[in-house]
Amino acid sequence: MGLFTKILEKLGIASQTVQAATPQPAAAPPAAATAAPVAAPPAPIPLVDVVAQLEKRAAANPQKLNWKTSIVDLLKLLDIDSSLAARKQLANELNCPTELMGDSAKMNMWLHKNVLALIAANGGNVPKELLD
């Protein structure tokens, strides 16, 4: 299991994504005289209140963590390894550009932005100002 999958699971998103990706039973073959069936649109991904979850975790945490600006703090709030090695693993998993991998600050900024964007793409309500 990848680190990003762990992030989604901690936010309660992964199980919903898996359900949406489960193949549906095959429809009966169309009769020769009927037109080909139109594929049904995919089911909408249920929205998960990521902001509320992370704010609640931050309020309960004795450390002053700011998940809105720091990938390290985001990972800490989710009880996921935030070490440099773990962040490099996550960066590799998410195809971080090679030129950013040697500069941990640049890699962290890239990771934070992309992790939040991918959380949003998978049904998390990430504020628009954090995605720009």
CNS distance restraints for C-alpha pairs under 8 A (distance, minus, plus):
assign (resid   1 and name CA) (resid   5 and name CA) 6.45 0.50 0.50
assign (resid   1 and name CA) (resid   6 and name CA) 7.27 0.50 0.50
assign (resid   2 and name CA) (resid   6 and name CA) 6.54 0.50 0.50
assign (resid   2 and name CA) (resid  90 and name CA) 7.72 0.50 0.50
assign (resid   2 and name CA) (resid  93 and name CA) 7.28 0.50 0.50
assign (resid   3 and name CA) (resid   7 and name CA) 6.38 0.50 0.50
assign (resid   3 and name CA) (resid  89 and name CA) 7.77 0.50 0.50
assign (resid   3 and name CA) (resid  90 and name CA) 5.88 0.50 0.50
assign (resid   3 and name CA) (resid  93 and name CA) 7.83 0.50 0.50
assign (resid   4 and name CA) (resid   8 and name CA) 6.36 0.50 0.50
assign (resid   4 and name CA) (resid  90 and name CA) 6.80 0.50 0.50
assign (resid   4 and name CA) (resid  93 and name CA) 7.81 0.50 0.50
assign (resid   4 and name CA) (resid 115 and name CA) 7.68 0.50 0.50
assign (resid   5 and name CA) (resid   9 and name CA) 6.13 0.50 0.50
assign (resid   5 and name CA) (resid  14 and name CA) 6.73 0.50 0.50
assign (resid   6 and name CA) (resid  10 and name CA) 6.09 0.50 0.50
assign (resid   6 and name CA) (resid  80 and name CA) 7.86 0.50 0.50
assign (resid   7 and name CA) (resid  11 and name CA) 6.41 0.50 0.50
assign (resid   7 and name CA) (resid  75 and name CA) 7.84 0.50 0.50
assign (resid   7 and name CA) (resid  78 and name CA) 7.09 0.50 0.50
assign (resid   7 and name CA) (resid  80 and name CA) 7.74 0.50 0.50
assign (resid   8 and name CA) (resid  12 and name CA) 6.21 0.50 0.50
assign (resid   8 and name CA) (resid  13 and name CA) 4.96 0.50 0.50
assign (resid   8 and name CA) (resid  14 and name CA) 5.04 0.50 0.50
assign (resid   8 and name CA) (resid 119 and name CA) 6.98 0.50 0.50
assign (resid   9 and name CA) (resid  13 and name CA) 5.62 0.50 0.50
assign (resid   9 and name CA) (resid  14 and name CA) 4.81 0.50 0.50
assign (resid   9 and name CA) (resid  15 and name CA) 6.93 0.50 0.50
assign (resid  10 and name CA) (resid  78 and name CA) 6.29 0.50 0.50
assign (resid  11 and name CA) (resid  48 and name CA) 7.70 0.50 0.50
assign (resid  11 and name CA) (resid  50 and name CA) 6.56 0.50 0.50
assign (resid  11 and name CA) (resid  53 and name CA) 7.42 0.50 0.50
assign (resid  11 and name CA) (resid  78 and name CA) 7.99 0.50 0.50
assign (resid  12 and name CA) (resid  16 and name CA) 7.55 0.50 0.50
assign (resid  12 and name CA) (resid  48 and name CA) 7.34 0.50 0.50
assign (resid  13 and name CA) (resid  17 and name CA) 6.34 0.50 0.50
assign (resid  13 and name CA) (resid  48 and name CA) 6.78 0.50 0.50
assign (resid  13 and name CA) (resid 122 and name CA) 7.01 0.50 0.50
assign (resid  13 and name CA) (resid 123 and name CA) 6.87 0.50 0.50
assign (resid  13 and name CA) (resid 124 and name CA) 7.38 0.50 0.50
assign (resid  14 and name CA) (resid  18 and name CA) 6.15 0.50 0.50
assign (resid  15 and name CA) (resid  19 and name CA) 6.28 0.50 0.50
assign (resid  16 and name CA) (resid  20 and name CA) 6.29 0.50 0.50
assign (resid  16 and name CA) (resid  45 and name CA) 7.40 0.50 0.50
assign (resid  16 and name CA) (resid  46 and name CA) 7.35 0.50 0.50
assign (resid  17 and name CA) (resid  21 and name CA) 6.29 0.50 0.50
assign (resid  17 and name CA) (resid  45 and name CA) 7.23 0.50 0.50
assign (resid  17 and name CA) (resid 122 and name CA) 6.99 0.50 0.50
assign (resid  18 and name CA) (resid  22 and name CA) 6.33 0.50 0.50
assign (resid  20 and name CA) (resid  42 and name CA) 7.93 0.50 0.50
assign (resid  20 and name CA) (resid  43 and name CA) 6.77 0.50 0.50
assign (resid  20 and name CA) (resid  45 and name CA) 7.31 0.50 0.50
assign (resid  30 and name CA) (resid  34 and name CA) 6.23 0.50 0.50
assign (resid  30 and name CA) (resid  35 and name CA) 7.41 0.50 0.50
assign (resid  30 and name CA) (resid  36 and name CA) 6.63 0.50 0.50
assign (resid  30 and name CA) (resid  37 and name CA) 7.34 0.50 0.50
assign (resid  45 and name CA) (resid 122 and name CA) 7.12 0.50 0.50
assign (resid  45 and name CA) (resid 123 and name CA) 5.61 0.50 0.50
assign (resid  46 and name CA) (resid 123 and name CA) 5.95 0.50 0.50
assign (resid  47 and name CA) (resid 123 and name CA) 4.70 0.50 0.50
assign (resid  47 and name CA) (resid 124 and name CA) 5.62 0.50 0.50
assign (resid  47 and name CA) (resid 125 and name CA) 6.38 0.50 0.50
assign (resid  48 and name CA) (resid 123 and name CA) 5.85 0.50 0.50
assign (resid  48 and name CA) (resid 124 and name CA) 4.77 0.50 0.50
assign (resid  48 and name CA) (resid 125 and name CA) 6.14 0.50 0.50
assign (resid  49 and name CA) (resid  53 and name CA) 6.45 0.50 0.50
assign (resid  49 and name CA) (resid 124 and name CA) 6.21 0.50 0.50
assign (resid  49 and name CA) (resid 125 and name CA) 5.59 0.50 0.50
assign (resid  50 and name CA) (resid  54 and name CA) 6.09 0.50 0.50
assign (resid  50 and name CA) (resid 124 and name CA) 5.50 0.50 0.50
assign (resid  50 and name CA) (resid 125 and name CA) 5.70 0.50 0.50
assign (resid  50 and name CA) (resid 126 and name CA) 6.68 0.50 0.50
assign (resid  51 and name CA) (resid  55 and name CA) 5.94 0.50 0.50
assign (resid  51 and name CA) (resid 125 and name CA) 6.72 0.50 0.50
assign (resid  51 and name CA) (resid 126 and name CA) 6.59 0.50 0.50
assign (resid  51 and name CA) (resid 127 and name CA) 7.95 0.50 0.50
assign (resid  52 and name CA) (resid  56 and name CA) 6.00 0.50 0.50
assign (resid  53 and name CA) (resid  57 and name CA) 6.25 0.50 0.50
assign (resid  54 and name CA) (resid  58 and name CA) 6.01 0.50 0.50
assign (resid  54 and name CA) (resid  67 and name CA) 7.42 0.50 0.50
assign (resid  54 and name CA) (resid  77 and name CA) 7.02 0.50 0.50
assign (resid  55 and name CA) (resid  59 and name CA) 6.11 0.50 0.50
assign (resid  56 and name CA) (resid  60 and name CA) 6.34 0.50 0.50
assign (resid  57 and name CA) (resid  61 and name CA) 6.12 0.50 0.50
assign (resid  57 and name CA) (resid  77 and name CA) 6.19 0.50 0.50
assign (resid  58 and name CA) (resid  63 and name CA) 7.99 0.50 0.50
assign (resid  58 and name CA) (resid  64 and name CA) 7.30 0.50 0.50
assign (resid  58 and name CA) (resid  65 and name CA) 6.19 0.50 0.50
assign (resid  58 and name CA) (resid  66 and name CA) 7.56 0.50 0.50
assign (resid  58 and name CA) (resid  77 and name CA) 6.58 0.50 0.50
assign (resid  61 and name CA) (resid  65 and name CA) 7.75 0.50 0.50
assign (resid  61 and name CA) (resid  77 and name CA) 7.71 0.50 0.50
assign (resid  65 and name CA) (resid  73 and name CA) 5.25 0.50 0.50
assign (resid  65 and name CA) (resid  74 and name CA) 7.73 0.50 0.50
assign (resid  65 and name CA) (resid  77 and name CA) 7.57 0.50 0.50
assign (resid  66 and name CA) (resid  70 and name CA) 6.14 0.50 0.50
assign (resid  66 and name CA) (resid  73 and name CA) 5.79 0.50 0.50
assign (resid  66 and name CA) (resid  74 and name CA) 7.20 0.50 0.50
assign (resid  67 and name CA) (resid  71 and name CA) 6.60 0.50 0.50
assign (resid  67 and name CA) (resid  72 and name CA) 7.77 0.50 0.50
assign (resid  67 and name CA) (resid  73 and name CA) 5.05 0.50 0.50
assign (resid  67 and name CA) (resid  74 and name CA) 4.27 0.50 0.50
assign (resid  67 and name CA) (resid  77 and name CA) 7.54 0.50 0.50
assign (resid  68 and name CA) (resid  74 and name CA) 7.55 0.50 0.50
assign (resid  68 and name CA) (resid 130 and name CA) 7.02 0.50 0.50
assign (resid  69 and name CA) (resid 112 and name CA) 7.30 0.50 0.50
assign (resid  70 and name CA) (resid  74 and name CA) 6.19 0.50 0.50
assign (resid  70 and name CA) (resid 108 and name CA) 7.56 0.50 0.50
assign (resid  70 and name CA) (resid 109 and name CA) 7.66 0.50 0.50
assign (resid  70 and name CA) (resid 112 and name CA) 6.46 0.50 0.50
assign (resid  71 and name CA) (resid  75 and name CA) 6.11 0.50 0.50
assign (resid  71 and name CA) (resid  82 and name CA) 7.98 0.50 0.50
assign (resid  71 and name CA) (resid 108 and name CA) 6.22 0.50 0.50
assign (resid  71 and name CA) (resid 109 and name CA) 7.50 0.50 0.50
assign (resid  71 and name CA) (resid 111 and name CA) 6.71 0.50 0.50
assign (resid  71 and name CA) (resid 112 and name CA) 4.83 0.50 0.50
assign (resid  72 and name CA) (resid  76 and name CA) 6.14 0.50 0.50
assign (resid  72 and name CA) (resid  82 and name CA) 5.32 0.50 0.50
assign (resid  72 and name CA) (resid  83 and name CA) 7.86 0.50 0.50
assign (resid  72 and name CA) (resid 108 and name CA) 7.95 0.50 0.50
assign (resid  73 and name CA) (resid  77 and name CA) 6.11 0.50 0.50
assign (resid  73 and name CA) (resid  82 and name CA) 7.89 0.50 0.50
assign (resid  74 and name CA) (resid  78 and name CA) 6.50 0.50 0.50
assign (resid  75 and name CA) (resid  79 and name CA) 6.25 0.50 0.50
assign (resid  75 and name CA) (resid  80 and name CA) 5.09 0.50 0.50
assign (resid  75 and name CA) (resid  81 and name CA) 6.62 0.50 0.50
assign (resid  75 and name CA) (resid  82 and name CA) 5.58 0.50 0.50
assign (resid  76 and name CA) (resid  80 and name CA) 5.81 0.50 0.50
assign (resid  76 and name CA) (resid  81 and name CA) 6.97 0.50 0.50
assign (resid  76 and name CA) (resid  82 and name CA) 6.24 0.50 0.50
assign (resid  81 and name CA) (resid  86 and name CA) 6.13 0.50 0.50
assign (resid  82 and name CA) (resid  86 and name CA) 5.96 0.50 0.50
assign (resid  82 and name CA) (resid  87 and name CA) 6.25 0.50 0.50
assign (resid  83 and name CA) (resid  87 and name CA) 6.22 0.50 0.50
assign (resid  84 and name CA) (resid  88 and name CA) 6.06 0.50 0.50
assign (resid  84 and name CA) (resid 104 and name CA) 7.83 0.50 0.50
assign (resid  85 and name CA) (resid  89 and name CA) 6.21 0.50 0.50
assign (resid  86 and name CA) (resid  90 and name CA) 6.22 0.50 0.50
assign (resid  87 and name CA) (resid  91 and name CA) 6.01 0.50 0.50
assign (resid  87 and name CA) (resid 108 and name CA) 7.69 0.50 0.50
assign (resid  88 and name CA) (resid  92 and name CA) 6.12 0.50 0.50
assign (resid  88 and name CA) (resid 101 and name CA) 7.21 0.50 0.50
assign (resid  89 and name CA) (resid  93 and name CA) 6.16 0.50 0.50
assign (resid  90 and name CA) (resid  94 and name CA) 6.19 0.50 0.50
assign (resid  90 and name CA) (resid 111 and name CA) 7.90 0.50 0.50
assign (resid  91 and name CA) (resid  95 and name CA) 6.08 0.50 0.50
assign (resid  91 and name CA) (resid  96 and name CA) 5.05 0.50 0.50
assign (resid  91 and name CA) (resid 101 and name CA) 7.75 0.50 0.50
assign (resid  91 and name CA) (resid 107 and name CA) 7.38 0.50 0.50
assign (resid  91 and name CA) (resid 111 and name CA) 6.32 0.50 0.50
assign (resid  92 and name CA) (resid  96 and name CA) 5.82 0.50 0.50
assign (resid  96 and name CA) (resid 100 and name CA) 7.05 0.50 0.50
assign (resid  96 and name CA) (resid 101 and name CA) 7.17 0.50 0.50
assign (resid  96 and name CA) (resid 107 and name CA) 7.48 0.50 0.50
assign (resid  96 and name CA) (resid 110 and name CA) 7.39 0.50 0.50
assign (resid  96 and name CA) (resid 111 and name CA) 7.57 0.50 0.50
assign (resid  97 and name CA) (resid 101 and name CA) 6.94 0.50 0.50
assign (resid  98 and name CA) (resid 102 and name CA) 7.66 0.50 0.50
assign (resid  99 and name CA) (resid 103 and name CA) 7.94 0.50 0.50
assign (resid 100 and name CA) (resid 104 and name CA) 7.45 0.50 0.50
assign (resid 100 and name CA) (resid 106 and name CA) 5.74 0.50 0.50
assign (resid 100 and name CA) (resid 107 and name CA) 5.11 0.50 0.50
assign (resid 101 and name CA) (resid 106 and name CA) 7.76 0.50 0.50
assign (resid 101 and name CA) (resid 107 and name CA) 5.62 0.50 0.50
assign (resid 102 and name CA) (resid 107 and name CA) 7.74 0.50 0.50
assign (resid 103 and name CA) (resid 107 and name CA) 6.09 0.50 0.50
assign (resid 104 and name CA) (resid 108 and name CA) 5.88 0.50 0.50
assign (resid 105 and name CA) (resid 109 and name CA) 6.31 0.50 0.50
assign (resid 106 and name CA) (resid 110 and name CA) 6.19 0.50 0.50
assign (resid 107 and name CA) (resid 111 and name CA) 5.98 0.50 0.50
assign (resid 108 and name CA) (resid 112 and name CA) 6.03 0.50 0.50
assign (resid 109 and name CA) (resid 113 and name CA) 6.29 0.50 0.50
assign (resid 110 and name CA) (resid 114 and name CA) 6.10 0.50 0.50
assign (resid 111 and name CA) (resid 115 and name CA) 5.76 0.50 0.50
assign (resid 112 and name CA) (resid 116 and name CA) 6.20 0.50 0.50
assign (resid 113 and name CA) (resid 117 and name CA) 6.22 0.50 0.50
assign (resid 113 and name CA) (resid 130 and name CA) 7.35 0.50 0.50
assign (resid 113 and name CA) (resid 131 and name CA) 6.39 0.50 0.50
assign (resid 114 and name CA) (resid 118 and name CA) 6.05 0.50 0.50
assign (resid 115 and name CA) (resid 119 and name CA) 6.08 0.50 0.50
assign (resid 116 and name CA) (resid 120 and name CA) 6.20 0.50 0.50
assign (resid 116 and name CA) (resid 126 and name CA) 6.69 0.50 0.50
assign (resid 116 and name CA) (resid 130 and name CA) 7.47 0.50 0.50
assign (resid 116 and name CA) (resid 131 and name CA) 6.79 0.50 0.50
assign (resid 117 and name CA) (resid 121 and name CA) 6.17 0.50 0.50
assign (resid 117 and name CA) (resid 126 and name CA) 7.69 0.50 0.50
assign (resid 117 and name CA) (resid 131 and name CA) 5.97 0.50 0.50
assign (resid 118 and name CA) (resid 122 and name CA) 6.18 0.50 0.50
assign (resid 119 and name CA) (resid 123 and name CA) 6.53 0.50 0.50
assign (resid 119 and name CA) (resid 124 and name CA) 5.24 0.50 0.50
assign (resid 119 and name CA) (resid 125 and name CA) 7.99 0.50 0.50
assign (resid 119 and name CA) (resid 126 and name CA) 7.39 0.50 0.50
assign (resid 120 and name CA) (resid 124 and name CA) 4.37 0.50 0.50
assign (resid 120 and name CA) (resid 125 and name CA) 5.82 0.50 0.50
assign (resid 120 and name CA) (resid 126 and name CA) 5.57 0.50 0.50
assign (resid 126 and name CA) (resid 130 and name CA) 6.93 0.50 0.50
assign (resid 126 and name CA) (resid 131 and name CA) 7.41 0.50 0.50
assign (resid 127 and name CA) (resid 131 and name CA) 6.95 0.50 0.50
assign (resid 128 and name CA) (resid 132 and name CA) 6.64 0.50 0.50
